[in-house]
Each structure stands twice: as C-alpha cells, then as structure tokens.
Amino acid sequence: MKIITQNFVRWLMGLTVIMRYFVIALLFHVALLLVMASIKIVAIVPAIVASFTDATLPPSANLEDVPDDPFAAYRDFDYSGPDLGGGGTGQKGPGGTPTAGNTASILTAEARGETPAVSDVISVMSDAATAITRPSANPSGVGLETMAGLGGMAGTPGVKGPGGPWLGAGRIGPQRSVNLAKHGGSAATERAVMAALRWLKANQKPDGSWDCAGGAEAGAAFGTLAFLGHGETVDSAEFGVTVQKALEFIVSRVNDGGTYSGNMYVQALGVFALAEGYAMSGSPALKAPLERSAHVIVQSQKAQKENAIHVGGWRYSAGDATSDLSVSGWQIMAIKSAANAGVEIPPEAFDKALKYVFAQYGKPGFGYSGPGTSPTMSAVGILCAQFLGGGDDERVETALKYLRDQPIDWESIGGHALYQLYYSAQAMFQGGDKYWPKWNDQMREMLIKNQASDGHWPCPPKSGEATGGYDKTPAYATALGALMLETYYRFLPMYDVLKQQKKAGPTTPQPPSRP
C-alpha cells in the first residue's frame, strides 16, 4: 500500500499544476458521492399542512386537593391506538403518561377553520418522552377514516369542544375517572358497566337494534343511550361500530314528518338518543332527523287539553286531550337534551312543561295524572323540575326527602322497578350531598350483586317489568342498569350548569321561571 501511495504521489507531482488540481477535484467528488450513496435519505411529506402553536401546561395538580383539575386531560388519557412499541410510564400506551413540563400542540385558528372536525388540542408532547394520544377527530381501529358519515368531534375532557353545558366533558377520558371517584363510584361499578356494554355489543341485532318488549325502536334508543353515557361514540375503538349501527337504525326510523314512532314514549327515546349522539359527535347525519323528530314533540305539547291540569304535558299519542307525568317525563328529557345539542326549542315549551310538572305535585311527592304521590312519579317529577330550573323549589326538597326514604331492595321492589330506579338515581344525584351518598350506597351494591355473570341484568323478580315480558328481552334492563351506574359522570350536576350559565351572562339561554 505504501509503494502504491508513493508511486501515485510521484505521478501526480509530475503533472502540470492545472492537471494536478483537476485530478484532486475529481477524487474529492468521487469520495463525496461514495459517502452520500451510503446514507439513506427519507423525505417525509405531510398529508395535511397546518400551523400549530405550543401552549405550556401548568404543573400537575394534586387531584386529592383539587379533584376538578381542568388540565387532567392533557396529562392522562386512555390510549387506544396502534401498538407502536416503546414504553413510557403509567401503562398508558407506547408513549406513557405525559409528565410536568408538557406542552400542548394547538391548531391555529386559520387551520382550524379549514378542518372543523379537528379538536383544538391535537396532541400532548412530553419533555421526558414522546406521548401518543388517540386523535379525537378520527375513529381508531377502523383505518382512521370517518365511518359512514357519522364520525366527528367527540369532545375531550378539559378541551373546548362539543357536548354542551349539560353533558360537559365528564363522560370521556380521565375526567370520567375524576367524577367517578368524586361522586361515589368505584372500579367495581366501572367493571359492571363495561360488562353490560360488552353484553349489549354481543347481542345487538344485525340491523343495529336490540330485542325489547317495548319494540325494536325502544331497544335501539336505550342501548344507544347506555353507550353514549359511557362516552362511547362512533370513534370508540371497542364500541364504535356498535354505536354506529344503532344510530343508523334510529335515523332510518325517522320519517320525513319527523315521526319516529306512533307512540310518544318511543318518540321521546329516539329524540333523546339522537340528541346525545349529535351533542357528542357533531355529525351532520344526525342533525336533520333530530330537528324533525324534536319538532314533533314540541308541536304535540300544543294539543288541546280537556282539563287545565294537563296543559303543558304529553300523553301516548301526539293529539291526546290528556297528559300523564310518565310520558311527559321522557318528552321533557328529550327536548332538554335536544336544546343542549343546539336544536332551537321555544323557551315557552320549557315554561309550560315546568308548570305542568308542578301541577302534578301532591305533598310529599308527585302523581301520575294529577296531584298525588308515588315513588316512581316522584322521581320523574323531581328530575324534570331539576332540569327545568326548579330544583331549589321547596316542593322538590320535600319530594326528595320522601324519595330518599323509599326502600330499594331488589327482591321485594315492585311496580316498574327499573324505571323508578333509573329516575331515582338521577334525581338523588342532582339533589346533592344531602341525598345522594346514602341512596347511592344502596343502589351501587344492589346492582353489582344482581348482575349476571355474562354482563346482563334481569328484572327484579317482583317487578311489573319481569311479568310484562322485559325479562325475556334483557337489553332493556341491561341498558338501564348501565345508565344507573353511569350516573357518576353522565350529566353534570344542574347547580354547576346553572352556575356556568350565570357566569356566561345573558348570551346563554336561562332556565324558565318557576310557577
């Protein structure tokens, strides 16, 4: 090698100066090409061009001291995307749990205007490790493509997005866990809910409905509400297809006139499910059928009544001259949910409904079709009054005390037991700390104890539902059982909602005045 080098140098020095420089330049470029050829160059071309700004997140809060940490969503999340390897902390997927000192990548206003289906917060970056979070604008597990027109914006806890003031962000992500602990839920109640949802998924009919003694439409609505109550939308990895099929079934049943069923019970349930689906997804495919079917409820409230005590209420069919609190309760919940989703509901509809509810009061509770008292109707009357802005009325307070003292033993409770328990759970929850903890202790243990090993719930043995055919179609009881154990996070307490509305000022619709 030394001899070759010496001969090359001797040859090079024998050349003219110009030729020497030429040979050296040629050798330099050959060496450069060899080096570049050994390097793999990868060009990354983004599919979407958008501008982002970084916002520094505040330090982690101690959730025991501050249970409503508004930034929890940035720090903790349930990862449901692909397994990309890696590690991280907290068992939250490839990237782990972001730690203090994070920044949130926020889509700028200009880019957001061109991509309205994308949440404000796109992802979270950790200074310690790159954390991967599931995009809230796309379904996971289905190729990250919008499913049949129903995909969209399923809000994220602590992040500005859909859901409205009534639903808030309590159903989704880490805020669900915060609310679960705050309001008396447990890991056992969540396991029970998940078992019920998996049973419903496994027993959904091909057309998207569920067998139900009240009809396929009622089964689809109850099933859909149970999934939505847990924050599951068409974007959900495990239940997205189930929710998709159920919502498509409901949409297919709404005719051009907005009628979902000739029965007003079922009409209200359909509106209720569509409203929550639209509030949580923003899907245009749900908006028109929701508006049409909600309009039917508003119009039917205007039917001529034979007695003043029935004015403002509803009955089995749209033109009935009488009203009852059982049917009316579902209509009130439906149009309240529709208004929360952005459907224009005349304020006088809520005013008339609240007057009707209080016209059914008969100390210490509420009656079915006039002043009276029964546990079931008291639960319905209390909850409707609470959601219509009358929760601080002394009549509601009296009825809450009456309802709190009613026994709820699974083996002995009669009547429409699950229907009563479903409304009671929400009424007690909205009643606050004076009523909820004691009642919840009974309900929680009773439901966990009586859930079947496969995840479904039977009807209480002495209930009218058990003898009325609902025990043969367990989707009804299973959906209601799940909804009861979702009370911890399904709706915000109304006193919090009213506080937010008062703070927001006159641009936010205010609750109707009480009679």
C-alpha positions in Angstrom: 0.0 0.0 0.0 3.0 2.3 0.8 4.6 1.6 -2.6 1.3 2.4 -4.4 0.9 5.7 -2.5 4.5 6.7 -3.2 4.1 6.0 -6.9 0.8 7.9 -7.1 2.3 11.0 -5.4 5.3 10.8 -7.8 3.0 10.6 -10.8 0.8 13.4 -9.5 3.8 15.8 -9.0 5.0 15.1 -12.5 1.8 16.6 -13.9 1.3 20.2 -14.7 -0.2 22.4 -12.0 -3.6 22.6 -13.8 -3.8 18.9 -14.3 -2.8 18.3 -10.6 -5.8 20.5 -9.4 -8.1 18.6 -11.8 -7.2 15.2 -10.5 -7.6 16.3 -6.9 -11.0 17.8 -7.5 -12.1 14.6 -9.4 -11.0 12.4 -6.5 -12.8 14.7 -3.9 -16.1 14.4 -5.8 -15.8 10.7 -6.2 -15.3 10.3 -2.4 -18.3 12.6 -1.7 -20.5 10.6 -4.0 -19.5 7.4 -2.2 -20.3 8.9 1.2 -23.7 10.2 0.1 -24.6 6.8 -1.5 -24.1 5.1 1.8 -26.7 7.4 3.6 -30.4 6.5 3.4 -32.3 9.7 2.9 -36.0 9.7 3.9 -38.3 12.5 2.9 -41.5 13.0 4.9 -44.3 14.7 3.1 -47.2 15.6 5.5 -50.6 14.7 4.2 -52.2 17.8 5.9 -50.4 21.1 6.1 -51.4 23.1 9.1 -49.9 25.6 11.5 -49.6 24.9 15.2 -48.7 26.8 18.3 -47.4 25.4 21.6 -49.0 26.2 24.9 -47.2 25.4 28.1 -49.3 23.4 30.5 -49.3 24.3 34.3 -47.7 21.9 36.8 -49.6 18.8 37.8 -52.2 19.3 40.4 -52.8 17.0 43.4 -56.2 15.6 42.5 -56.9 14.8 46.1 -56.8 18.5 46.9 -58.2 19.7 43.5 -60.5 16.9 42.2 -61.7 19.0 39.3 -58.2 19.6 37.8 -59.1 21.2 34.4 -55.8 20.1 32.8 -56.1 16.4 33.7 -56.9 15.7 30.1 -53.6 16.9 29.0 -51.7 14.7 31.4 -53.6 11.5 31.4 -55.5 9.6 28.8 -56.6 6.1 27.8 -54.6 5.1 24.8 -56.5 3.1 22.3 -54.4 3.4 19.1 -51.9 1.0 17.5 -49.1 -0.6 19.3 -46.0 1.2 18.1 -43.6 -0.2 20.6 -41.7 1.9 23.0 -42.5 2.3 26.6 -43.2 5.2 28.9 -44.8 5.5 32.3 -48.3 4.8 33.7 -49.2 1.9 31.4 -50.9 4.3 29.0 -49.6 3.0 25.7 -46.4 3.5 23.7 -45.6 7.0 25.0 -46.7 6.6 28.6 -48.3 9.3 30.6 -47.1 12.9 30.0 -45.4 14.5 33.0 -45.0 18.0 34.3 -43.5 20.5 31.8 -45.6 19.4 28.9 -46.7 21.5 26.0 -50.0 21.1 24.1 -49.9 21.3 20.3 -52.9 23.6 19.5 -54.2 24.0 16.0 -54.2 27.7 15.0 -57.4 29.5 14.2 -56.6 29.7 10.5 -56.0 25.9 10.1 -58.9 25.1 12.4 -61.3 26.9 10.1 -60.4 24.7 7.2 -60.6 21.5 9.3 -63.7 22.0 11.6 -63.8 18.3 12.6 -60.4 18.6 14.4 -60.3 19.3 18.1 -58.5 22.4 19.3 -55.9 20.3 21.1 -54.3 17.8 18.8 -51.8 16.1 21.0 -49.6 16.3 24.0 -45.8 16.4 23.9 -43.7 15.5 27.0 -40.3 16.9 27.7 -39.3 13.4 29.0 -40.8 11.2 26.3 -43.0 11.5 23.3 -46.5 10.5 24.3 -49.0 9.4 21.7 -52.7 10.2 22.2 -55.6 9.0 20.1 -56.9 11.8 17.8 -60.4 12.7 18.9 -61.4 13.6 15.4 -60.9 10.1 13.9 -62.1 6.7 14.8 -59.4 4.2 15.9 -59.4 0.6 14.8 -61.2 1.4 11.5 -58.4 2.7 9.4 -58.7 6.2 10.8 -61.5 7.0 8.3 -64.8 8.6 9.2 -67.5 5.9 9.4 -70.5 6.3 7.0 -70.8 10.0 7.6 -71.3 9.7 11.4 -67.8 10.4 12.5 -66.9 13.8 14.0 -66.0 15.6 17.1 -66.3 13.6 20.3 -65.2 16.2 22.9 -62.2 15.8 25.0 -62.1 16.4 28.8 -60.7 19.9 29.6 -60.7 20.8 25.9 -63.1 23.2 24.2 -65.4 21.1 22.1 -68.9 19.7 21.6 -71.1 18.2 24.3 -72.8 21.4 25.6 -73.0 22.6 29.2 -75.4 19.8 30.2 -73.1 16.9 29.2 -69.8 18.7 29.8 -66.7 16.5 29.4 -67.4 14.2 32.3 -68.1 11.1 30.3 -64.8 11.0 28.4 -61.3 10.2 29.3 -59.6 11.0 32.7 -62.3 13.4 33.8 -64.7 10.4 33.9 -62.4 8.8 36.5 -62.2 12.0 38.5 -66.1 12.2 38.6 -66.4 8.5 39.3 -64.3 8.9 42.5 -65.8 12.2 43.4 -69.4 11.0 43.3 -69.1 7.6 44.9 -68.4 5.2 42.0 -65.7 2.6 42.1 -63.7 0.2 40.0 -66.4 -2.4 40.6 -69.1 -0.1 39.1 -67.0 0.5 36.1 -66.4 -3.2 35.6 -70.1 -3.7 35.8 -70.7 -1.0 33.2 -68.1 -2.5 30.8 -69.6 -6.0 31.2 -73.0 -4.6 30.4 -71.8 -2.8 27.3 -70.0 -5.8 26.1 -73.1 -7.9 26.5 -75.1 -5.3 24.6 -72.5 -5.3 21.8 -72.6 -9.1 21.6 -76.4 -9.2 21.5 -77.1 -6.3 19.0 -79.2 -7.4 16.1 -77.7 -7.0 12.5 -79.9 -4.0 11.8 -78.5 -2.1 14.8 -81.4 -2.5 17.2 -81.9 -4.8 20.3 -84.8 -7.1 21.1 -87.1 -5.3 23.6 -90.6 -5.9 24.9 -91.2 -2.2 24.1 -90.2 -2.6 20.5 -87.0 -2.5 18.4 -87.0 1.3 18.4 -87.1 1.5 22.1 -84.4 -1.1 22.4 -82.2 0.8 20.0 -82.7 4.0 21.9 -82.0 2.5 25.4 -78.9 0.7 24.0 -77.5 3.8 22.3 -78.0 5.9 25.5 -76.1 3.4 27.5 -73.1 3.6 25.2 -73.2 7.4 24.9 -73.5 7.6 28.7 -70.1 6.0 29.0 -68.6 8.4 26.4 -68.6 5.8 23.6 -69.2 7.2 20.1 -68.6 6.0 16.6 -65.0 6.9 17.2 -64.6 4.4 20.0 -62.1 1.6 19.4 -64.2 -1.2 21.0 -67.7 0.0 20.6 -67.6 2.4 17.6 -69.3 0.0 15.1 -72.0 -0.9 17.7 -72.9 2.8 18.2 -72.7 3.5 14.5 -75.2 0.7 13.7 -77.6 1.8 16.5 -77.6 5.4 15.4 -78.1 4.5 11.8 -81.1 2.3 12.8 -82.7 5.2 14.7 -82.1 7.6 11.8 -83.7 5.1 9.5 -86.9 5.1 11.6 -87.5 8.9 11.4 -89.8 9.7 8.5 -90.0 13.0 6.6 -92.5 14.3 9.0 -90.3 13.7 12.0 -92.3 10.8 13.5 -90.1 8.2 15.0 -92.9 6.1 16.3 -96.7 6.5 16.7 -96.1 6.0 20.5 -94.8 9.2 22.2 -92.8 7.2 24.7 -90.7 5.8 21.8 -90.7 9.2 20.0 -89.0 10.8 23.1 -86.5 8.0 23.5 -85.5 8.3 19.8 -85.0 12.1 20.2 -83.1 11.6 23.4 -80.6 9.2 21.8 -80.2 11.3 18.6 -79.7 14.5 20.7 -77.0 12.9 22.8 -75.4 11.4 19.7 -75.4 14.7 17.9 -74.1 16.6 21.0 -71.2 14.2 21.4 -70.3 13.8 17.7 -71.4 16.9 15.8 -72.4 14.6 12.9 -74.5 16.3 10.2 -76.1 12.9 9.5 -77.9 13.2 12.9 -78.9 16.9 12.8 -81.8 16.9 10.4 -83.6 13.8 11.8 -83.1 15.1 15.3 -84.6 18.5 14.4 -87.6 16.9 12.7 -88.4 14.5 15.5 -87.9 17.1 18.2 -90.3 19.4 16.4 -93.0 16.7 16.7 -92.6 16.7 20.5 -92.8 20.5 20.6 -95.9 20.6 18.4 -97.7 17.8 20.3 -97.4 19.8 23.5 -99.8 22.3 22.0 -102.7 19.8 21.7 -105.9 21.0 23.2 -106.4 19.5 26.7 -109.8 18.8 28.3 -108.5 19.8 31.8 -106.2 22.7 32.7 -104.1 20.4 34.9 -103.0 18.6 31.7 -101.8 21.7 29.8 -98.1 21.6 29.0 -97.9 17.8 29.2 -97.9 14.8 26.8 -99.8 11.6 26.5 -99.4 8.4 24.4 -100.2 10.0 21.1 -99.5 13.4 19.7 -103.1 14.7 19.7 -104.3 13.3 23.1 -106.5 15.6 25.2 -105.0 14.3 28.4 -101.5 14.1 29.8 -99.5 12.0 32.3 -96.3 12.6 34.1 -94.8 9.3 32.9 -94.9 10.1 29.2 -94.2 13.8 29.9 -91.0 13.0 31.7 -89.4 11.4 28.7 -90.6 14.3 26.4 -89.0 16.8 28.8 -85.7 14.9 28.9 -85.8 14.6 25.1 -86.3 18.3 24.3 -83.9 19.3 27.1 -81.3 17.1 25.5 -82.1 18.4 22.0 -81.8 22.0 23.2 -78.4 21.1 24.7 -77.3 19.7 21.3 -78.2 23.0 19.7 -81.7 22.4 18.4 -83.9 25.5 18.7 -86.6 24.7 21.3 -89.0 27.6 22.1 -88.5 28.8 25.7 -92.2 28.6 26.3 -92.1 24.8 25.8 -90.0 24.6 29.0 -92.1 27.1 30.8 -95.3 25.2 30.1 -93.6 21.9 30.9 -92.4 23.1 34.4 -95.9 24.4 35.2 -97.4 21.1 34.2 -94.9 19.2 36.4 -95.7 21.2 39.5 -99.4 20.8 38.8 -98.9 17.1 39.5 -97.4 17.7 42.9 -99.3 16.3 45.9 -97.4 16.6 49.1 -94.9 14.9 49.7 -94.4 13.8 46.0 -95.8 13.8 42.5 -98.7 11.9 40.9 -99.3 10.2 37.6 -102.1 12.3 36.1 -102.8 14.9 38.8 -101.7 15.7 42.3 -100.6 12.5 44.1 -97.6 10.7 45.4 -95.8 7.5 44.2 -92.1 6.7 44.3 -91.9 6.4 40.5 -93.7 9.6 39.6 -92.0 11.5 42.4 -88.6 10.5 40.9 -89.8 11.7 37.4 -91.3 14.9 38.8 -88.1 15.7 40.8 -85.7 15.2 37.9 -87.8 17.1 35.4 -88.1 20.1 37.8 -84.4 20.0 38.4 -83.5 20.0 34.7 -86.1 22.7 34.0 -84.6 25.1 36.6 -86.9 24.4 39.5 -84.6 22.3 41.6 -84.5 24.7 44.6 -88.3 24.8 45.0 -89.5 23.6 48.4 -91.8 21.1 46.7 -88.8 19.4 45.2 -87.0 19.4 48.5 -90.0 17.7 50.2 -90.2 15.1 47.4 -86.5 14.4 47.7 -86.8 13.6 51.4 -89.8 11.3 50.6 -87.9 9.5 47.8 -84.7 9.1 49.8 -86.6 7.0 52.4 -88.1 4.6 49.9 -86.7 1.0 50.2 -85.0 -0.3 47.1 -84.5 -3.9 47.9 -84.0 -5.9 44.7 -86.0 -8.9 45.8 -89.1 -7.0 47.0 -89.4 -3.9 44.9 -92.4 -3.9 42.7 -94.1 -1.8 40.0 -91.9 -0.6 37.2 -88.9 -1.0 39.4 -86.1 -0.4 36.9 -87.9 2.7 35.5 -88.3 4.0 39.1 -84.6 3.3 40.0 -83.3 4.9 36.8 -85.1 8.2 37.5 -84.4 8.0 41.2 -80.7 7.6 40.7 -80.5 10.8 38.7 -82.9 12.7 41.0 -80.9 11.8 44.1 -77.6 12.7 42.3 -79.0 16.1 41.3 -80.2 16.6 44.9 -76.6 16.7 46.1 -74.8 15.5 49.2 -77.9 15.5 51.4 -79.5 12.8 49.4 -77.0 11.1 47.0 -74.4 9.3 49.2 -76.9 7.2 51.3 -79.0 6.3 48.3 -76.0 5.6 46.1 -74.6 3.1 48.7 -77.8 1.1 48.4 -78.1 1.3 44.6 -74.4 0.6 43.8 -74.2 -2.6 45.9 -77.6 -3.9 44.8 -76.8 -3.6 41.0 -73.4 -5.1 41.3 -74.7 -8.0 43.3 -77.6 -8.8 40.9 -75.7 -8.5 37.6 -75.5 -11.8 35.8 -72.1 -13.3 35.1 -72.3 -12.6 31.4 -72.9 -8.9 32.0 -76.7 -8.6 31.6 -79.2 -7.6 34.2 -82.5 -9.5 34.8 -85.6 -7.6 36.0 -86.2 -7.5 39.8 -88.4 -10.7 40.4 -91.5 -8.9 41.8 -91.4 -6.0 39.3 -94.1 -5.4 36.7 -91.3 -5.4 34.1 -90.5 -9.0 35.0 -94.1 -10.1 34.4 -94.5 -7.8 31.4 -92.1 -9.5 29.0 -89.0 -7.4 29.6 -87.2 -10.2 31.4 -87.3 -12.2 28.1 -85.5 -9.3 26.4 -82.7 -8.3 28.8 -81.4 -5.4 26.7 -83.9 -3.1 28.5 -82.8 -4.0 32.0 -79.1 -4.1 31.0 -79.2 -0.7 29.4 -80.9 0.8 32.4 -78.5 -0.9 34.8 -75.6 0.6 32.9 -77.2 4.0 32.8 -77.7 4.0 36.6 -74.0 3.1 37.2 -73.0 5.9 34.8 -74.8 8.5 36.9 -71.5 9.5 38.5 -70.4 11.1 35.2 -73.2 11.0 32.8 -74.6 14.5 33.5 -73.2 17.5 35.3 -75.0 18.5 38.5 -77.5 21.1 37.4 -76.3 23.5 40.1 -73.0 23.5 38.3 -74.6 24.1 34.9 -76.7 27.0 36.2 -73.6 28.5 37.8 -71.8 28.3 34.5 -74.8 29.9 32.7 -75.0 32.7 35.2 -71.3 33.4 34.8 -71.5 33.3 31.0 -74.1 36.1 31.0 -77.2 36.9 29.0 -76.0 35.2 25.8 -76.6 31.8 27.4 -80.3 30.7 27.5 -81.5 30.9 31.1 -83.8 28.3 32.7 -87.5 29.1 32.7 -89.2 30.8 35.6 -91.0 28.6 38.1 -94.7 28.8 38.6 
